[in-house]
Amino acid sequence: MVSDNEILELLQQRNEEAINALSLKYSNYCHSISYNILHSNEDADECVNDTFLKAWEAIPPAKPNNLAVYLGTITRRLSLNRYRNNKVKKRGAGQITLVLDELAEVVPDTMTNFEEYEENETISKVLNQFLGSLSPKQRNIFVKRYWHLQSIEKIADEYKLSTNNIKQILFRTRKKLKTNLKKEGIII
């Protein structure tokens, strides 16, 4: 399999083989992120294709340090945009509504656009420090739920825990995050 550095070099050279290499290495990863949001294979496939196109258009000049995270972020944003469009058209499903409801008590009310959070350096720093303070298991469960938008049932199955146990872990983690955000002066 082609390494990330080799893929980035192909992208820098504008070599079309980069798209094939991205597809071989990252299709399943990006598809799982998109599918967890959209619950539609067709929509997820389109978002994955759009992700690779966006990466092709952005690199160069962009030089991501972590290609998987870079592609995951693009996929997630494209999928959330498609989810919003689908919702307007009264179709679509997924975990997004449930996840946003769970985070409503933690996420500051003053922001109107979730992407504004991702762009804010202070919040990013606080979130990164918070995630770094969690045990690997807590962090992975939190990220699987709130970044990858996986269902509680899927996470429970993966960790061989009950759904109630996963819900409890998530509840306690959200409570810690809320306390941490308040401590850092982020209005909730």
C-alpha positions as a Markdown table, in Angstrom:
| # | Residue | x | y | z |
|---|---|---|---|---|
| 1 | Met | 0.0 | 0.0 | 0.0 |
| 2 | Val | 1.2 | 3.5 | -0.8 |
| 3 | Ser | 2.3 | 5.6 | 2.2 |
| 4 | Asp | 0.7 | 9.0 | 3.0 |
| 5 | Asn | 4.0 | 10.8 | 2.1 |
| 6 | Glu | 3.9 | 9.1 | -1.3 |
| 7 | Ile | 0.2 | 10.1 | -1.8 |
| 8 | Leu | 1.0 | 13.7 | -0.8 |
| 9 | Glu | 3.9 | 13.7 | -3.3 |
| 10 | Leu | 1.6 | 12.5 | -6.1 |
| 11 | Leu | -0.8 | 15.2 | -5.2 |
| 12 | Gln | 2.0 | 17.8 | -5.2 |
| 13 | Gln | 3.0 | 16.6 | -8.7 |
| 14 | Arg | -0.6 | 16.7 | -9.8 |
| 15 | Asn | -0.4 | 13.0 | -10.8 |
| 16 | Glu | -3.8 | 11.5 | -11.3 |
| 17 | Glu | -2.6 | 8.3 | -9.6 |
| 18 | Ala | -3.0 | 10.2 | -6.4 |
| 19 | Ile | -6.8 | 9.8 | -6.6 |
| 20 | Asn | -6.4 | 6.0 | -7.1 |
| 21 | Ala | -4.1 | 5.9 | -4.1 |
| 22 | Leu | -6.4 | 8.0 | -1.9 |
| 23 | Ser | -9.3 | 5.7 | -2.9 |
| 24 | Leu | -7.5 | 2.5 | -2.2 |
| 25 | Lys | -6.2 | 3.6 | 1.2 |
| 26 | Tyr | -9.0 | 5.9 | 2.5 |
| 27 | Ser | -12.3 | 5.0 | 0.8 |
| 28 | Asn | -13.5 | 2.8 | 3.7 |
| 29 | Tyr | -12.4 | 5.2 | 6.3 |
| 30 | Cys | -14.2 | 8.2 | 4.7 |
| 31 | His | -17.2 | 6.2 | 3.8 |
| 32 | Ser | -17.7 | 5.1 | 7.4 |
| 33 | Ile | -17.6 | 8.7 | 8.6 |
| 34 | Ser | -20.1 | 9.8 | 5.9 |
| 35 | Tyr | -22.4 | 6.8 | 6.4 |
| 36 | Asn | -22.6 | 7.4 | 10.1 |
| 37 | Ile | -24.0 | 10.9 | 9.4 |
| 38 | Leu | -26.1 | 10.2 | 6.3 |
| 39 | His | -27.2 | 6.5 | 6.6 |
| 40 | Ser | -27.2 | 6.3 | 2.8 |
| 41 | Asn | -24.5 | 4.4 | 0.9 |
| 42 | Glu | -25.2 | 6.5 | -2.3 |
| 43 | Asp | -24.8 | 9.8 | -0.5 |
| 44 | Ala | -21.8 | 8.6 | 1.4 |
| 45 | Asp | -20.2 | 7.4 | -1.8 |
| 46 | Glu | -20.7 | 10.9 | -3.3 |
| 47 | Cys | -19.3 | 12.6 | -0.3 |
| 48 | Val | -16.2 | 10.3 | -0.5 |
| 49 | Asn | -15.7 | 11.2 | -4.1 |
| 50 | Asp | -16.1 | 14.9 | -3.3 |
| 51 | Thr | -13.6 | 14.5 | -0.5 |
| 52 | Phe | -11.0 | 13.2 | -2.9 |
| 53 | Leu | -11.8 | 16.0 | -5.4 |
| 54 | Lys | -11.5 | 18.6 | -2.6 |
| 55 | Ala | -8.1 | 17.1 | -1.5 |
| 56 | Trp | -7.0 | 17.2 | -5.2 |
| 57 | Glu | -7.9 | 20.9 | -5.4 |
| 58 | Ala | -6.4 | 21.9 | -2.1 |
| 59 | Ile | -3.1 | 20.0 | -2.3 |
| 60 | Pro | -1.0 | 22.0 | -3.2 |
| 61 | Pro | -0.8 | 24.5 | -1.6 |
| 62 | Ala | -2.1 | 22.8 | 1.5 |
| 63 | Lys | 0.3 | 20.4 | 3.2 |
| 64 | Pro | -1.6 | 18.4 | 5.8 |
| 65 | Asn | 0.4 | 16.9 | 8.6 |
| 66 | Asn | -2.0 | 14.0 | 9.0 |
| 67 | Leu | -3.7 | 12.9 | 5.8 |
| 68 | Ala | -6.3 | 10.7 | 7.5 |
| 69 | Val | -7.4 | 13.5 | 9.8 |
| 70 | Tyr | -7.4 | 16.0 | 6.9 |
| 71 | Leu | -9.6 | 13.7 | 4.7 |
| 72 | Gly | -11.8 | 12.8 | 7.7 |
| 73 | Thr | -12.5 | 16.5 | 8.3 |
| 74 | Ile | -13.3 | 17.2 | 4.7 |
| 75 | Thr | -15.6 | 14.1 | 4.6 |
| 76 | Arg | -17.3 | 15.1 | 7.8 |
| 77 | Arg | -18.0 | 18.7 | 6.6 |
| 78 | Leu | -19.3 | 17.6 | 3.3 |
| 79 | Ser | -21.5 | 15.0 | 4.9 |
| 80 | Leu | -22.9 | 17.4 | 7.4 |
| 81 | Asn | -23.7 | 19.9 | 4.6 |
| 82 | Arg | -25.4 | 17.1 | 2.7 |
| 83 | Tyr | -27.3 | 16.1 | 5.9 |
| 84 | Arg | -28.6 | 19.7 | 6.2 |
| 85 | Asn | -29.6 | 19.7 | 2.6 |
| 86 | Asn | -31.4 | 16.3 | 3.0 |
| 87 | Lys | -33.1 | 17.5 | 6.1 |
| 88 | Val | -34.5 | 20.5 | 4.3 |
| 89 | Lys | -35.8 | 18.2 | 1.6 |
| 90 | Lys | -37.4 | 16.1 | 4.4 |
| 91 | Arg | -35.3 | 13.1 | 3.8 |
| 92 | Gly | -32.3 | 11.5 | 5.4 |
| 93 | Ala | -31.6 | 10.0 | 8.8 |
| 94 | Gly | -28.6 | 9.4 | 11.0 |
| 95 | Gln | -27.1 | 10.2 | 14.4 |
| 96 | Ile | -26.6 | 13.9 | 13.9 |
| 97 | Thr | -29.9 | 15.0 | 15.6 |
| 98 | Leu | -29.3 | 12.7 | 18.5 |
| 99 | Val | -25.7 | 13.8 | 18.9 |
| 100 | Leu | -26.5 | 17.5 | 18.8 |
| 101 | Asp | -29.2 | 17.0 | 21.4 |
| 102 | Glu | -26.7 | 15.2 | 23.6 |
| 103 | Leu | -24.2 | 18.1 | 23.2 |
| 104 | Ala | -26.8 | 20.9 | 23.6 |
| 105 | Glu | -26.0 | 21.2 | 27.4 |
| 106 | Val | -22.3 | 21.5 | 26.7 |
| 107 | Val | -22.1 | 23.6 | 23.5 |
| 108 | Pro | -22.4 | 27.3 | 24.0 |
| 109 | Asp | -25.7 | 28.8 | 22.9 |
| 110 | Thr | -24.2 | 31.9 | 21.4 |
| 111 | Met | -22.8 | 30.2 | 18.4 |
| 112 | Thr | -25.2 | 29.6 | 15.5 |
| 113 | Asn | -23.0 | 27.5 | 13.3 |
| 114 | Phe | -21.2 | 24.4 | 14.6 |
| 115 | Glu | -18.3 | 24.9 | 12.1 |
| 116 | Glu | -17.6 | 28.2 | 13.9 |
| 117 | Tyr | -16.5 | 26.1 | 16.9 |
| 118 | Glu | -14.1 | 24.1 | 14.8 |
| 119 | Glu | -12.5 | 27.3 | 13.5 |
| 120 | Asn | -12.1 | 28.9 | 16.9 |
| 121 | Glu | -8.5 | 28.3 | 18.2 |
| 122 | Thr | -9.4 | 28.8 | 21.9 |
| 123 | Ile | -12.1 | 26.1 | 21.8 |
| 124 | Ser | -9.9 | 23.8 | 19.7 |
| 125 | Lys | -7.1 | 24.2 | 22.3 |
| 126 | Val | -9.5 | 23.5 | 25.2 |
| 127 | Leu | -11.0 | 20.5 | 23.5 |
| 128 | Asn | -7.6 | 19.0 | 22.6 |
| 129 | Gln | -6.4 | 19.5 | 26.2 |
| 130 | Phe | -9.7 | 18.0 | 27.5 |
| 131 | Leu | -9.4 | 15.0 | 25.2 |
| 132 | Gly | -5.8 | 14.5 | 26.2 |
| 133 | Ser | -6.9 | 14.4 | 29.8 |
| 134 | Leu | -9.2 | 11.4 | 29.2 |
| 135 | Ser | -8.3 | 7.8 | 29.4 |
| 136 | Pro | -7.8 | 6.2 | 25.9 |
| 137 | Lys | -11.1 | 4.3 | 26.3 |
| 138 | Gln | -13.1 | 7.5 | 27.3 |
| 139 | Arg | -11.5 | 9.5 | 24.5 |
| 140 | Asn | -12.1 | 6.9 | 21.9 |
| 141 | Ile | -15.8 | 6.5 | 22.9 |
| 142 | Phe | -16.2 | 10.3 | 23.0 |
| 143 | Val | -14.6 | 10.7 | 19.5 |
| 144 | Lys | -16.5 | 7.8 | 18.0 |
| 145 | Arg | -19.8 | 9.3 | 19.2 |
| 146 | Tyr | -19.3 | 13.0 | 18.6 |
| 147 | Trp | -16.8 | 13.1 | 15.8 |
| 148 | His | -17.6 | 10.0 | 13.8 |
| 149 | Leu | -21.2 | 10.1 | 14.9 |
| 150 | Gln | -21.4 | 6.4 | 15.6 |
| 151 | Ser | -24.5 | 5.0 | 17.2 |
| 152 | Ile | -24.3 | 4.1 | 20.9 |
| 153 | Glu | -25.2 | 0.5 | 20.0 |
| 154 | Lys | -22.3 | 0.2 | 17.6 |
| 155 | Ile | -19.9 | 1.6 | 20.2 |
| 156 | Ala | -21.3 | -0.7 | 22.9 |
| 157 | Asp | -20.8 | -3.7 | 20.6 |
| 158 | Glu | -17.3 | -2.7 | 19.7 |
| 159 | Tyr | -16.3 | -2.3 | 23.4 |
| 160 | Lys | -18.4 | -5.3 | 24.6 |
| 161 | Leu | -20.3 | -3.1 | 27.0 |
| 162 | Ser | -24.0 | -2.4 | 27.5 |
| 163 | Thr | -25.6 | 0.6 | 25.9 |
| 164 | Asn | -26.4 | 1.9 | 29.3 |
| 165 | Asn | -22.7 | 1.7 | 30.2 |
| 166 | Ile | -21.7 | 3.7 | 27.1 |
| 167 | Lys | -24.5 | 6.3 | 27.8 |
| 168 | Gln | -23.1 | 6.7 | 31.3 |
| 169 | Ile | -19.5 | 7.1 | 30.1 |
| 170 | Leu | -20.7 | 9.7 | 27.5 |
| 171 | Phe | -22.8 | 11.5 | 30.2 |
| 172 | Arg | -19.9 | 11.8 | 32.6 |
| 173 | Thr | -17.5 | 12.9 | 29.8 |
| 174 | Arg | -19.9 | 15.6 | 28.7 |
| 175 | Lys | -20.3 | 16.7 | 32.3 |
| 176 | Lys | -16.5 | 16.9 | 32.6 |
| 177 | Leu | -16.3 | 18.9 | 29.3 |
| 178 | Lys | -18.9 | 21.3 | 30.5 |
| 179 | Thr | -17.0 | 21.9 | 33.7 |
| 180 | Asn | -13.8 | 22.3 | 31.7 |
| 181 | Leu | -15.3 | 24.8 | 29.3 |
| 182 | Lys | -16.7 | 26.9 | 32.1 |
| 183 | Lys | -13.3 | 26.9 | 33.9 |
| 184 | Glu | -11.7 | 28.2 | 30.7 |
| 185 | Gly | -14.3 | 31.0 | 30.4 |
| 186 | Ile | -16.2 | 29.6 | 27.5 |
| 187 | Ile | -19.8 | 30.7 | 27.8 |
| 188 | Ile | -22.3 | 27.8 | 27.9 |
